[in-house]
Amino acid sequence: MSTFSGEDPGPVVFTTPGVNEYKVFAVISGYKSVDQGVLAGGQQVYAGAGQPLVVPYNTGIIVAWAIDFAVQLARGNPIGVPCVAA
């Protein structure tokens, strides 16, 4: 897993059909990646000792944690705007 590609973790939201109200149910903490070979001229590039050169490739699959944990942390460290989540 790689860390989230944005500056900060982001929310995962949903809405009930027909209702114009979004609710947060998770926080993105990272994304799944796979090693992708580096190619030059269509050929695999190798690093020292004959090891293939690879880079992490973002699969587009996120890793997210339920919002409950973040709400517990916010309530346990009350600074800033009051937390009104249920």
C-alpha positions in Angstrom: 0.0 0.0 0.0 1.1 3.5 -0.7 0.2 6.6 1.2 -2.6 8.8 -0.2 -1.4 10.7 -3.3 -3.0 14.0 -2.1 -1.6 16.3 0.5 -4.0 15.2 3.2 -6.3 12.2 3.6 -9.7 12.7 2.0 -13.3 11.9 2.8 -15.3 9.1 1.3 -18.9 10.3 1.1 -22.3 9.0 0.1 -25.8 10.4 -0.3 -29.2 8.8 -0.2 -30.9 8.9 -3.7 -33.3 11.9 -3.9 -31.7 13.6 -0.8 -29.3 16.5 -1.4 -27.2 15.8 1.7 -23.7 14.2 1.8 -22.5 12.1 4.7 -18.9 11.1 5.4 -18.4 7.4 6.2 -14.7 6.9 5.8 -11.3 8.6 5.4 -8.9 7.7 2.6 -5.5 6.7 4.1 -3.8 5.3 1.0 -4.1 3.4 -2.2 -3.1 -0.1 -3.5 -0.1 -0.1 -5.8 1.7 -2.7 -7.8 5.2 -2.6 -9.1 5.3 -1.7 -12.8 8.5 -2.3 -14.8 10.2 0.8 -16.3 10.6 0.5 -20.1 12.8 2.4 -22.5 12.1 1.9 -26.2 9.8 -1.0 -25.3 12.5 -2.9 -23.3 12.7 -3.5 -19.6 15.3 -1.2 -17.9 17.5 -2.9 -15.3 19.2 -1.4 -12.2 22.4 -2.7 -10.6 23.0 -6.5 -10.3 20.5 -7.2 -13.1 17.4 -6.2 -11.0 14.5 -4.9 -13.1 13.8 -1.2 -12.4 10.2 -0.7 -11.2 8.0 2.1 -10.0 4.9 1.9 -7.8 1.8 2.1 -10.1 -1.5 3.4 -8.6 -4.2 0.8 -9.3 -7.0 3.2 -8.5 -8.1 1.1 -5.5 -8.2 3.2 -2.3 -7.6 2.1 1.3 -10.1 3.8 3.7 -10.9 3.6 7.4 -14.4 4.0 8.9 -15.0 7.5 10.0 -15.8 6.3 13.6 -12.1 6.2 14.4 -11.6 9.8 13.3 -14.6 10.9 15.3 -13.3 9.2 18.4 -9.9 10.9 18.0 -11.6 14.3 17.5 -13.8 13.9 20.6 -10.8 12.7 22.6 -8.8 15.8 21.5 -11.3 18.6 21.5 -9.7 21.6 19.8 -11.2 23.8 17.1 -14.8 23.5 15.9 -17.1 21.2 18.0 -17.7 17.7 16.6 -21.4 17.1 15.9 -21.2 13.7 14.3 -23.5 11.1 15.6 
